Amino acid sequence: MSVLTVDEKSTSIQILANRYQEVRDQSMKLCEPLQQEDYVVQPVVDVSPPKWHLAHTTWFFETFVLIPHKKDYQVFNEQFGFLFNSYYESVGKKALRVERGFMTRPTVMEVKDYRVYVDKQMIGFLESLQEMDHELDRLLELGLQHEQQHQELLVYDVKRILGGNPIFPAYQDVSPRNVSENNENTLPVKWLSVGEGVYDIGDQSKGKKFTFDNEHGAHKVYLHAYEVQSRLVTNGEYLEFIKDDGYKQFKYWLSEGWDWAKRQESKNPMYWFLIDGAWMNYQLVGGLQPIDMNAPVTHISYYEADAFARWKGLRLPTEFEWETAAKKYSADVPQKANFVENEKYSPSKASEDNYQFFGDAWEWTSSSYMPYPYFTIEEGAIGEYNGKFMVNQMVLRGGSCATPNNHIRHTYRNFFPAHLKWFFNGIRLARHI
């Protein structure tokens, strides 16, 4: 166990306390545009009410930090452990995920009081520490990273709640932006090549910086020479697939994807609507508006992304190809990339100096979500964080317009089932050389 000196401890604790407050404040900031009624809605099982996100992230700090580490800590409400546990089997019973929308009680105000109470207890706990060991430091960072993940989910869920409302209320009101009705201004695609070789994959820091357990197990992979496109696929390019009856031709679809496509009432990306012959889409900023044909397409399932790639005679990159190309052509995560701090809440058009590896939209890869070599599940509840989900899901890379800019990195592995599309996801095409 490494122990800090008094001066080092004071500085380290203050930095951690400041970061804690910054992350916690961001969750509340994202909720500022919401009305009271917006906090409790759960339109589908994959969406959680905003009130639940605020409570669950607070429950995480109470359950994993305060209860086991703060002497004489008094739990805010004994029922909250049952209501706001998500999937941690080892810490007790939990309410069903599908029933989160029934939680009209506790009230929104009680949940906000819960956050204030736990935040006060957390700051007091941090200030009382005489020493900071590695495991506690890592646990606290995990809690903050966990809240940042829920901040992104919160943006997805708010869009699903408001975008499913028949009058399409905007999260933020602005004048509709001037959009292009064609592709004449779309940035031309370039091909970024990566040579044949053996490449490092996964977290190489050896514990010197925080990474999630699914990034651990640094290893090498052999890749054949390949190329990836220099930007994400646009709305206009995806519309061509729709107009060419891409949803009606089974030859482009995986068998499971074809079965899925036939069941869909809408044959287009989520939040797209054909109104009086014009394509419109719902945006958090501005509400319902004409589709910008030059912006990246998003809100599509893996099935759709894969079918589009086949229609183009191309393919999706593997997650190893994506990571290797991103390291080569975007060595650092660009601070100017389109992350949640921009408060645009939608993908931006490509530019000559940004290959869009980071921000804008999570990129579907053709890789199944599986453990890396040497992956081990930690003991206790924290071991439930990622490992048990490594089945029937696909890997996405790069972050989105809802991702905090200090949360993403080259090795970050996101994952979702192939049919889901309510989150900000997009397409980058690849090909063998």
Secondary structure, DSSP 8 states (H G I E B T S, - for coil): -----HHHHHHHHHHHHHHHHHHHHHHHHHHTT--GGGGG--SSTT---HHHHHHHHHHHHIIIIIHHHSTT---S-TTHHHHH--S-GGG-----GGGGGG---S-HHHHHHHHHHHHHHHHHHHHH-S---HHHHHHHHHHHHHHHHHHHHHHHHHHHHHHTSTT---SB--------SSSTTS----EEEE-SEEEEES--STTSS---GGG-S-EEEEE--EEEESS--BHHHHHHHHHTTGGG-GGGS-HHHHHHHHH-S--S-TTEEEETTEEEEEETBTEEEE--TTSB--S--HHHHHHHHHHTT-B---HHHHHHHHHHH-SS--TTS--GGG---S----BTTB--SSSSSEEEEEEE----TT----SSGGGGSSGGG-SS-EEEES--TTS-TTT--TT--EEE-TT--SS-EE---EEE-
